[in-house]
Amino acid sequence: MTAVPTKLRSLVRAYMLNKGLEEVEVPEFLSERERFLFFRDANNIIAVKILDMENVPLTSYKSKVEEEILKIVKEMPQYADKAYLAIHPLKIAYLPPQRLFEASGIGLIEISGEEIVEKIPSRPLRYKLEAQTRRELGRLGEELRKLVEKVSVIERRLLDVETQLENLDIPSARALESRLSMEIEKLSKRIATLEAQLTKISARVEANEKRIRELYRKPLPPLKGEPGIPALPDIAERGELAEEVGLPDFIRGNPWLDVLRKTKKKSEK
């Protein structure tokens, strides 16, 4: 696609500003940053990617939108809390299934002439909070594991010193015992602190996942021109179960995986 026309950017900017949002700078390292506008409300950074589909053949329209959804799913969580695709012109009959928008949380904006219409509201990007909390949980868990190993090593050394003390009254051994005991006490306090942090983070992960499940459980109304939202086919019947073994529950079965598979198959040809 060619560069985004200035008129489309101006229309989208005016629409978002009229909603009371504040425009912020587009992240420097974001790919295709010239196609984006970024805004902020009280709680969220909101990204809008503008697609000028004027010259895109109808035969490629659906796959192009799928590709853009996948790009946002992969890249945007590190930059924004919510995201929209703003498309000109919007051809609903040639869009991918609405469930792709539902599964990702990406909103849809129609640019038609001088009019801007929000067709699908954006929701918090589904994988942002999950990825952040799981990374934090993993980091603290790894630190805790290393500390426990260190305590085990020190305890073994302390046992060796106690064995020496049973046979010999060596002042240096007693000094070493005292120093090791102090080190164990310090490490034990650090472990207790980490365990408390892990408990809090685990509770936060559970609360976030519950909130996200509730948020995404509510279906969006079907777009006018689309015959409702089709149900996801059974994964096992499609023979794709093996590809998803080992994936987290919040990813397994999500429809944008179909898009990823198609992209992968195309690249392998």
C-alpha positions as CSV (number, residue, x, y, z in Angstrom):
1,M,0.0,0.0,0.0
2,T,1.1,3.6,-0.6
3,A,1.7,6.1,2.1
4,V,-1.4,7.1,4.1
5,P,-3.0,10.2,2.6
6,T,-2.9,13.3,4.8
7,K,-6.6,13.6,4.6
8,L,-7.2,10.2,6.2
9,R,-4.8,11.0,9.0
10,S,-6.5,14.3,9.6
11,L,-10.0,12.7,9.7
12,V,-8.9,10.0,12.2
13,R,-7.0,12.5,14.3
14,A,-10.0,14.9,14.5
15,Y,-12.3,12.0,15.4
16,M,-10.1,10.7,18.2
17,L,-9.5,14.2,19.6
18,N,-13.3,14.9,19.6
19,K,-13.7,11.8,21.8
20,G,-11.6,13.7,24.4
21,L,-8.3,11.8,23.8
22,E,-4.9,13.4,23.8
23,E,-2.5,12.7,20.9
24,V,0.9,11.4,21.9
25,E,4.1,10.6,19.9
26,V,4.2,7.4,17.9
27,P,6.9,5.1,19.4
28,E,10.2,5.5,17.5
29,F,10.9,1.8,16.9
30,L,7.4,0.8,15.9
31,S,7.4,-0.8,12.4
32,E,5.3,1.1,9.8
33,R,5.1,4.0,12.3
34,E,4.0,6.4,9.5
35,R,0.7,4.5,9.3
36,F,-0.1,5.0,13.0
37,L,-1.5,7.6,15.3
38,F,-1.3,7.3,19.1
39,F,-3.6,8.7,21.7
40,R,-4.1,8.6,25.4
41,D,-7.1,8.6,27.7
42,A,-7.1,8.5,31.5
43,N,-5.9,4.9,31.7
44,N,-4.8,3.7,28.3
45,I,-2.4,4.3,25.4
46,I,-4.5,3.8,22.2
47,A,-3.0,3.0,18.8
48,V,-4.8,3.5,15.5
49,K,-3.3,2.0,12.3
50,I,-4.7,3.6,9.2
51,L,-5.1,1.4,6.1
52,D,-5.8,3.0,2.7
53,M,-7.3,0.0,0.9
54,E,-8.5,2.1,-2.1
55,N,-6.3,0.2,-4.6
56,V,-6.3,-3.2,-2.9
57,P,-8.0,-5.9,-5.1
58,L,-11.1,-7.5,-3.6
59,T,-9.4,-10.9,-4.0
60,S,-6.7,-9.7,-1.6
61,Y,-8.8,-7.5,0.7
62,K,-9.6,-10.2,3.4
63,S,-6.0,-11.6,3.6
64,K,-4.6,-8.0,3.9
65,V,-6.8,-7.2,6.8
66,E,-6.0,-10.6,8.4
67,E,-2.3,-9.8,8.0
68,E,-2.7,-6.4,9.7
69,I,-4.6,-8.0,12.6
70,L,-1.8,-10.5,13.1
71,K,0.9,-7.7,13.0
72,I,-0.9,-5.8,15.7
73,V,-1.4,-8.9,17.9
74,K,2.3,-9.7,17.6
75,E,3.8,-6.2,18.0
76,M,1.4,-3.8,19.6
77,P,1.1,-5.1,23.2
78,Q,4.6,-3.6,24.0
79,Y,3.5,-0.2,22.8
80,A,-0.2,0.2,23.5
81,D,-3.1,-1.0,25.7
82,K,-5.8,-0.8,23.0
83,A,-5.7,-0.7,19.2
84,Y,-7.8,0.1,16.2
85,L,-7.7,-0.6,12.5
86,A,-9.1,2.5,10.6
87,I,-9.9,1.3,7.1
88,H,-10.7,3.3,3.9
89,P,-12.8,2.1,2.2
90,L,-14.4,-0.5,4.5
91,K,-15.9,-3.4,2.6
92,I,-17.6,-5.4,5.3
93,A,-18.5,-8.3,3.0
94,Y,-14.8,-8.8,2.4
95,L,-13.6,-8.6,6.0
96,P,-12.2,-11.6,7.8
97,P,-14.7,-13.1,10.4
98,Q,-15.5,-10.7,13.2
99,R,-14.3,-13.3,15.7
100,L,-10.7,-12.3,14.8
101,F,-11.4,-8.8,16.1
102,E,-13.2,-10.3,19.2
103,A,-10.3,-12.7,20.0
104,S,-7.7,-10.0,19.8
105,G,-9.5,-7.0,21.2
106,I,-8.7,-4.9,18.1
107,G,-11.3,-2.3,17.3
108,L,-12.5,-1.3,13.8
109,I,-13.1,2.2,12.4
110,E,-14.6,2.9,9.1
111,I,-13.4,5.9,7.1
112,S,-16.1,6.8,4.5
113,G,-15.8,10.2,2.8
114,E,-15.8,12.8,5.5
115,E,-17.4,10.4,8.0
116,I,-15.7,8.3,10.7
117,V,-17.7,5.5,12.3
118,E,-16.5,3.1,15.0
119,K,-17.8,-0.3,13.8
120,I,-16.2,-2.5,16.5
121,P,-15.1,-1.0,19.9
122,S,-11.6,-1.8,21.0
123,R,-10.9,-3.7,24.2
124,P,-7.7,-4.1,26.2
125,L,-5.3,-6.1,24.1
126,R,-5.9,-9.6,25.3
127,Y,-2.3,-10.7,25.7
128,K,-0.7,-7.6,27.1
129,L,-1.5,-8.0,30.8
130,E,-1.1,-11.8,30.6
131,A,2.4,-11.5,29.0
132,Q,3.5,-8.9,31.5
133,T,2.4,-10.7,34.6
134,R,3.7,-14.0,33.5
135,R,7.1,-12.5,32.7
136,E,7.2,-10.9,36.2
137,L,6.1,-14.2,37.8
138,G,8.8,-16.1,35.9
139,R,11.5,-13.6,36.8
140,L,10.7,-13.8,40.5
141,G,10.3,-17.5,40.4
142,E,13.8,-17.9,38.8
143,E,15.3,-15.6,41.5
144,L,13.6,-17.6,44.2
145,R,14.9,-20.8,42.7
146,K,18.5,-19.5,42.7
147,L,18.2,-18.3,46.3
148,V,17.0,-21.6,47.5
149,E,19.9,-23.3,45.7
150,K,22.3,-20.9,47.4
151,V,20.8,-21.6,50.8
152,S,21.2,-25.3,50.2
153,V,24.9,-24.8,49.4
154,I,25.5,-22.7,52.5
155,E,23.6,-25.3,54.7
156,R,25.9,-28.0,53.4
157,R,28.9,-25.9,54.2
158,L,27.5,-25.2,57.6
159,L,27.1,-29.0,58.3
160,D,30.7,-29.5,57.3
161,V,31.8,-26.8,59.8
162,E,29.7,-28.4,62.5
163,T,31.3,-31.7,61.8
164,Q,34.7,-30.1,62.3
165,L,33.6,-28.5,65.5
166,E,32.6,-31.9,66.9
167,N,36.2,-33.0,66.6
168,L,38.2,-29.8,67.1
169,D,37.6,-26.6,68.9
170,I,38.8,-24.3,66.2
171,P,38.1,-20.6,66.7
172,S,38.2,-19.9,62.9
173,A,35.6,-22.7,62.4
174,R,33.3,-21.0,65.0
175,A,33.7,-17.7,63.2
176,L,32.9,-19.3,59.9
177,E,29.8,-20.9,61.4
178,S,28.6,-17.6,62.7
179,R,29.2,-15.9,59.4
180,L,27.4,-18.6,57.5
181,S,24.5,-18.5,59.9
182,M,24.1,-14.8,59.4
183,E,24.2,-15.3,55.6
184,I,21.5,-18.0,55.8
185,E,19.3,-15.7,57.9
186,K,19.7,-12.9,55.4
187,L,18.9,-15.2,52.5
188,S,15.9,-16.6,54.4
189,K,14.4,-13.1,54.8
190,R,14.9,-12.4,51.1
191,I,13.2,-15.7,50.2
192,A,10.3,-14.9,52.5
193,T,10.0,-11.5,50.7
194,L,10.0,-13.1,47.3
195,E,7.4,-15.7,48.3
196,A,5.2,-12.9,49.5
197,Q,5.7,-11.1,46.1
198,L,4.9,-14.3,44.2
199,T,1.7,-14.7,46.2
200,K,0.6,-11.2,45.3
201,I,1.5,-11.6,41.7
202,S,-0.2,-15.0,41.4
203,A,-3.4,-13.4,42.8
204,R,-3.0,-10.5,40.3
205,V,-2.6,-13.0,37.4
206,E,-5.7,-14.8,38.5
207,A,-7.7,-11.6,38.8
208,N,-6.5,-10.3,35.4
209,E,-7.3,-13.6,33.7
210,K,-10.8,-13.6,35.3
211,R,-11.4,-10.0,34.2
212,I,-10.2,-10.8,30.7
213,R,-12.3,-13.9,30.5
214,E,-15.4,-12.0,31.6
215,L,-14.6,-9.1,29.2
216,Y,-14.1,-11.4,26.2
217,R,-17.1,-13.7,27.1
218,K,-19.5,-11.0,26.1
219,P,-20.0,-11.2,22.3
220,L,-19.9,-8.1,20.1
221,P,-23.0,-7.4,18.0
222,P,-22.4,-8.7,14.4
223,L,-21.4,-6.1,11.8
224,K,-24.2,-5.1,9.4
225,G,-23.6,-7.1,6.3
226,E,-22.1,-10.0,8.1
227,P,-24.3,-13.0,8.8
228,G,-23.5,-13.3,12.5
229,I,-20.3,-14.5,14.1
230,P,-19.6,-18.1,13.2
231,A,-18.8,-20.6,15.9
232,L,-15.2,-21.8,16.2
233,P,-14.9,-25.3,14.6
234,D,-13.8,-28.1,16.8
235,I,-10.0,-28.1,16.9
236,A,-9.5,-31.8,17.0
237,E,-11.8,-32.3,14.0
238,R,-9.6,-29.9,12.0
239,G,-6.5,-32.0,12.9
240,E,-4.7,-29.1,14.5
241,L,-4.6,-30.3,18.1
242,A,-1.0,-31.4,17.8
243,E,0.1,-27.9,16.7
244,E,-1.4,-26.4,19.9
245,V,-0.1,-28.9,22.4
246,G,1.9,-27.0,25.0
247,L,0.3,-23.6,24.3
248,P,-1.1,-21.6,27.2
249,D,-4.8,-21.9,27.8
250,F,-5.4,-18.3,26.9
251,I,-3.8,-18.8,23.4
252,R,-5.0,-22.3,22.5
253,G,-7.9,-22.3,20.1
254,N,-7.9,-18.5,19.4
255,P,-8.9,-17.8,15.8
256,W,-5.9,-15.7,14.9
257,L,-3.8,-18.8,15.0
258,D,-5.5,-19.8,11.8
259,V,-4.1,-16.6,10.3
260,L,-0.7,-17.4,11.6
261,R,-0.8,-20.9,10.1
262,K,-1.9,-19.5,6.7
263,T,1.0,-17.0,6.8
264,K,3.5,-19.7,7.7
265,K,2.2,-22.0,4.9
266,K,2.6,-19.2,2.4
267,S,6.2,-18.5,3.4
268,E,7.0,-22.2,3.1
269,K,5.8,-22.4,-0.5
